[in-house]
């Protein structure tokens, strides 16, 4: 059965520590902008908020500043059972903002000294795809 929720689901939280690529898309970009990070870089704050360290991500940041572009963030792992055997994937629909200072920035900078900013992600919808 596919999970669908307005918060981070148990199944998604289970796969996030597995170091797999994560794709971040700014939906309203023209064209849409796409960047990547690693799932084990993501730090969960609560059931609707997580942080992603940003070394670059300037295109996504510009889309958020110009158009308040919603984000689609894809997570997946072949190590966990999904709907049809091994492999589980999710689309997280969210809003985001970039921070260059403050508590979240300091917290992430301690773990990722190379970061330029922190992308704070606020979940609006989570859909399991496989």
Backbone as a ProteinNet text record, in pm:
[ID]
protein_1_A
[PRIMARY]
XXXXXXXXXXXXXXXXXXXXXXXXXXXXXXXXXXXXXXXXXXXXXXXXXXXXXXXXXXXXXXXXXXXXXXXXXXXXXXXXXXXXXXXXXXXXXXXXXXXXXXXXXXXXXXXXXXXXXXXXXXXXXXXXXX
[TERTIARY]
84.4	0	89	61.7	140.1	108.1	213.2	194.7	167.2	78.7	53	20.7	82.3	67.3	101.6	65.2	107.3	227.7	279.7	399.1	496.2	618.6	716.4	664.7	668.1	612.8	720.7	675.1	767.5	855.3	795.8	870.7	976.6	945.1	1042.7	1155.3	1120.9	1223.6	1315.9	1263.5	1344.3	1452.4	1422.2	1520.6	1615.2	1581.1	1661.9	1808.4	1840.5	1982.6	2068.3	2005.6	2080	2139.6	2271.6	2335.1	2307.7	2192.5	2149.7	2129.9	2136.4	2111.3	1968.8	1955.5	1826.5	1819.2	1707.8	1688.8	1591	1629.7	1546.6	1511.7	1381.3	1333.6	1252.8	1285.4	1201.5	1095.4	974	864.7	834.4	843.6	805.5	920	1038.2	1148.3	1114.4	1167.5	1139.6	1270	1330.5	1278.3	1296.1	1236.6	1253.7	1402.2	1448.1	1586.9	1594.7	1704.6	1723.4	1862.4	1869.1	1996.8	1989.8	2105.2	2111.6	2190.9	2163.5	2239.7	2236.7	2279.9	2279.7	2178.1	2107	2002.2	2056.5	2179.2	2232.6	2280.3	2274.4	2301.8	2177.7	2062	1934.9	1918	1884.1	1861.4	1715.2	1645.3	1504.1	1491.9	1409	1382.7	1255	1149	1022.5	948.2	821.9	752.5	712.5	740.9	712.7	830.3	944.8	1058.1	1187.8	1269	1403.9	1498.6	1628.1	1733	1822.3	1867.3	1960.6	2074.5	2200.2	2312.3	2326.1	2352.3	2363.6	2500.7	2580.4	2707.7	2682.9	2598.1	2557.6	2408.8	2332.5	2185.6	2138.4	2218.9	2183	2060	2043.5	1927.5	1798	1798.7	1681.1	1653.2	1758.4	1743.9	1682.3	1727.7	1674.1	1526.1	1488.9	1347.8	1260.1	1309	1231.7	1218.4	1326.6	1322.5	1231.6	1236.7	1159.1	1012.2	985.6	850.2	790.7	859.3	815.9	788.6	876.6	857.8	845.2	739.2	733.2	842.4	876.5	980.9	921.7	979	955	1090.2	1095.3	1220.5	1200	1285.7	1271.8	1376.9	1330.4	1414.5	1391.2	1494.4	1476.5	1589.8	1563.1	1666	1627.4	1725.9	1704.1	1716.8	1758.2	1783.9	1659.4	1547.3	1425	1312.8	1228.4	1115.6	1017.4	969.9	868	739.4	667.3	537.6	550.8	661.7	680.2	817.2	853.6	984.5	1079.2	1208.3	1307.6	1310.2	1318.9	1321	1201.4	1230.4	1124.5	1158.3	1059.3	1083.7	968	1001.6	903.5	923.2	814.1	818.4	769.3	848.5	810.3	781.3	660.2	623.6	635.2	697.9	734	754.8	767.9	817.9	954.7	1032.3	1164.9	1212.5	1313	1381.8	1526.9	1612.9	1756.1	1795.9	1877.4	1926.9	2078.9	2134	2279.2	2328.3	2238.2	2275.2	2164.4	2191.7	2091.6	2118.9	2028.7	2044.8	2059.5	1969.8	1978.2	2108.3	2148	2272.5	2390.9	2400.2	2511.2	2514.4	2397.7	2384.6	2436.9	2399.1	2442.3	2588.3	2634.1	2772.8	2870.1	2830.1	2914.7	2939	2841.6	2853.7	2902.7	2877.4	2911.7	2982.2	3112.1	3183.9	3189.6	3160.8	3163.5	3034.3	2930.2	2801.8	2805.7	2726.3	2709.8	2584.1	2477.4	2350.2	2282.9	2172.5	2091.5	1954.9	1910.9	1775.9	1684.6	1591.5	1492.2	1369.3	1331.2	1221.8	1100.7	985.6	858.5	767.9	741.9	666.9	520.1	465.7	321.7	254.7	331.9	274.2	386.5	363.1	456.4	380.9	436.1	375.4	477	443.3	526.8	496.6	602.5	586.2	608.5	703.4	727.8	749
-117.9	0	124.4	216.8	339.1	434	489.9	588.4	725.4	800.7	939.5	1013.8	1131.1	1202.4	1349.8	1430.4	1571	1589.7	1478.9	1483.2	1374.8	1380.3	1277.2	1143	1042.8	912.6	822.5	720.4	624.1	559.4	523.4	460.2	551.5	678.3	774.2	793.7	811.5	829.3	708.3	590.9	469	470.4	522.8	518.6	638.7	746.5	869.4	851.9	772.9	758.7	684.4	610.1	538	640.2	643.6	748.1	732.9	779.2	774.5	917	935.7	1069.1	1115.8	1244.4	1310.8	1418.9	1425.1	1524.1	1630	1756.9	1870.2	1948.7	1968.7	2038.2	2160.2	2275.9	2394.4	2392.1	2366.4	2340	2459.5	2580.7	2699.9	2761.6	2704	2756.8	2748	2837.4	2835.5	2839.1	2726.3	2591.6	2552.9	2439.3	2388.9	2367.4	2403.4	2380.5	2254.9	2181.4	2054.1	2052.9	2017.6	2000.4	1869.7	1827.3	1701	1717.6	1628.2	1616	1468.6	1437.4	1300.6	1290.5	1179.2	1162.5	1164.3	1116.6	1116	1254.9	1355.5	1493.6	1559.9	1504.3	1564.1	1545.7	1654.4	1648	1681	1585.7	1602.7	1682.4	1786.1	1869.8	1824.5	1804.3	1753.2	1686	1647.7	1568	1646.6	1777	1856.6	1943.6	1929.7	2017.1	1938.4	1965	1910.7	2011.1	1989.4	2080.2	2009	2086.4	2034.8	2135.4	2092	2184.6	2220.9	2347.9	2395.7	2456.7	2392.2	2450.2	2539.4	2492.5	2566.7	2593.8	2526.4	2537.8	2679.3	2757.4	2897	2909.8	2816.5	2823	2800.6	2704.2	2676.4	2795.8	2850.4	2966.2	3083.4	3109.4	3220.2	3198	3073.6	3044.7	3068.5	3031.2	3053.2	3202.8	3278.4	3423	3495.4	3457.3	3526.9	3488.4	3360.4	3310.2	3230.6	3224	3135.3	2995.3	2949.1	2821.5	2705.6	2626.1	2502.7	2407.4	2314.1	2216.4	2077.1	1993.9	1850.5	1786.4	1704	1641	1490.2	1423.2	1278.6	1204	1110.1	1022.2	878.9	796.5	656.2	571.1	442	346	208.7	136.6	-0.9	-99.2	-53	-141.7	-175.4	-111.3	-131	-178.7	-266.1	-316	-203.8	-203.4	-107.4	-180.4	-131.6	-189.7	-315.4	-329.5	-442.7	-505.9	-535.6	-592.8	-488.1	-510	-418.3	-287.3	-180.8	-47	32.8	145.8	231.6	375.1	451.4	589.7	680.3	807.4	906.8	1038	1109.6	1250.1	1330.2	1427.2	1519.7	1653.5	1703.1	1835.2	1930.8	2046.6	2131.5	2275.7	2360	2495.7	2501.2	2601.2	2610.8	2753.4	2770.1	2899.4	2872.2	2961.5	2949.3	3043.8	2992.8	3071.9	3076.6	3195.8	3212.7	3241.3	3235.1	3255.7	3199.5	3196.6	3150.8	3010.7	2962.5	2833.9	2717.6	2709	2599.5	2605.1	2726.4	2741.3	2693.2	2740.2	2701.8	2551.3	2494	2350.3	2271.2	2310.9	2239.2	2267.7	2390.3	2427	2341.7	2304.8	2220.3	2083.9	2033.3	1902.9	1911.7	2025.1	2043.2	2177.4	2182.9	2311.2	2378.4	2304.6	2357.1	2428.4	2421.4	2477.4	2629.6	2679.3	2822.3	2873.7	2795.6	2825.6	2694.1	2704.9	2588.9	2604.9	2499.9	2498.3	2437.7	2520.2	2473.6	2432.7	2306.6	2250.2	2228.6	2280.9	2263.4	2175.8	2055.7	1955.2	1994.2	1981.1	1998.4	1865.1	1771.9	1646.7	1545.1	1421.2	1311.8	1201.3	1154.8	1046.5	936	814.9	701.7	668.9	651.3	623.3	477.1	412.2	268.7	203
0	0	0	-86.2	-96.1	18.9	77.8	184.2	122.5	184.7	146.9	275.9	292.6	419	399.8	496	498	589.9	642.7	727.3	680.1	730.2	698	748.3	663.4	699.6	759.9	829.1	889	781.9	669	561	501.9	482.3	430.8	531.8	657.5	761.2	769.3	738.8	743	634	515.3	406.6	405.3	471.2	463.5	505.5	607.4	644.9	542	449.5	347.4	249.7	232.3	150.9	0.9	-40.4	-179.5	-231.5	-363.1	-417.7	-389.4	-365.9	-348.4	-455.2	-526.6	-631.6	-584	-602.1	-560.6	-686.7	-710.2	-829.3	-787.1	-844.5	-823.8	-932.9	-893.7	-986.1	-1075.8	-1023.8	-1100.1	-1178.7	-1171.8	-1250.8	-1399.1	-1478.1	-1620.9	-1697.8	-1728.7	-1702.7	-1556.1	-1520.2	-1383.5	-1357.3	-1237.2	-1199.7	-1114.6	-1132.4	-1064.1	-1001.5	-873.2	-803.1	-724.9	-675.7	-601.6	-473.2	-380.3	-257.3	-218.2	-98.4	-47.1	66.1	70.2	171.5	313.7	333.3	469.3	513.6	425.1	464.3	525.2	500.4	543.1	693.5	761.7	906.5	935.5	993.9	1027.1	1156.7	1152.7	1270.3	1340.3	1263.2	1317	1202.5	1223.6	1121.7	997.3	993.4	874.5	830.4	894.6	865.3	861	757.4	755.7	691.5	715.2	669.8	569.7	468.8	369	356.8	372	353.9	206	179.2	41.2	18.4	-65.3	-108	-228.2	-318.3	-437	-427.6	-510.2	-513.3	-542.6	-611.2	-638.7	-728.7	-822.8	-912.1	-834.2	-745.1	-661.8	-570.5	-512.1	-424.2	-499.1	-621	-700.7	-732.7	-764.5	-793.4	-671	-554.6	-431.8	-404.7	-423.1	-398.4	-496.9	-624.4	-727.3	-728.2	-713.7	-737.5	-623	-510	-401.4	-455.1	-542.5	-611.1	-513.3	-528.4	-449.9	-496	-410.4	-439.4	-444.9	-531	-527.5	-500.8	-397.5	-355.4	-360.7	-437.8	-456.8	-375.2	-293.2	-212.8	-258.1	-252.2	-284.5	-231.1	-221.3	-180.5	-232.6	-284.1	-328.4	-212.9	-95.8	16.9	98.6	68.3	146.6	55.3	107.4	29.6	0.9	-122.2	-164.4	-197.2	-295.4	-330	-414.8	-488.6	-579.4	-559.1	-437.3	-409.6	-353.9	-375.1	-320	-399.4	-326.7	-384.3	-337.6	-271.7	-219.2	-255.6	-301.9	-339.9	-303.5	-279.7	-236	-309	-328.5	-367	-248	-207.7	-101.3	-168.3	-152.2	-202.7	-85.1	-110.2	2.8	-41.2	59.1	38.8	105.5	70.4	129.2	141.6	224.9	234.8	269	224.2	249.1	361.5	454.6	567	563.7	592.3	597.4	738.7	835	975	1063.2	1192.4	1287.8	1338.3	1420.9	1488.6	1390.6	1291.7	1195.1	1115.2	1075.3	1000.2	1083.9	1208.3	1295.4	1320	1341.4	1365.3	1245.2	1125	1005	970.4	994.8	965.3	1047.4	1168	1252.7	1188.2	1113.5	1047.9	903.5	839.8	699.1	682.9	714.4	713.5	576.6	471.3	335.5	294.8	377.1	333.6	321.8	229.8	204.8	275.1	266	330	368	438.3	473.8	408.6	340.3	286.6	392.5	442.9	538.8	458.6	469.9	391.9	482.2	437.6	509.6	423.1	470.5	396	385.2	263.7	244.4	210.9	150.3	106.4	83.6	121.4	96.3	24.6	-89.2	-165.4	-189.6	-151.3	-188.1	-333.7	-413.8	-556.6	-589.9	-520.2	-541.2	-406.4
[MASK]
++++++++++++++++++++++++++++++++++++++++++++++++++++++++++++++++++++++++++++++++++++++++++++++++++++++++++++++++++++++++++++++++++

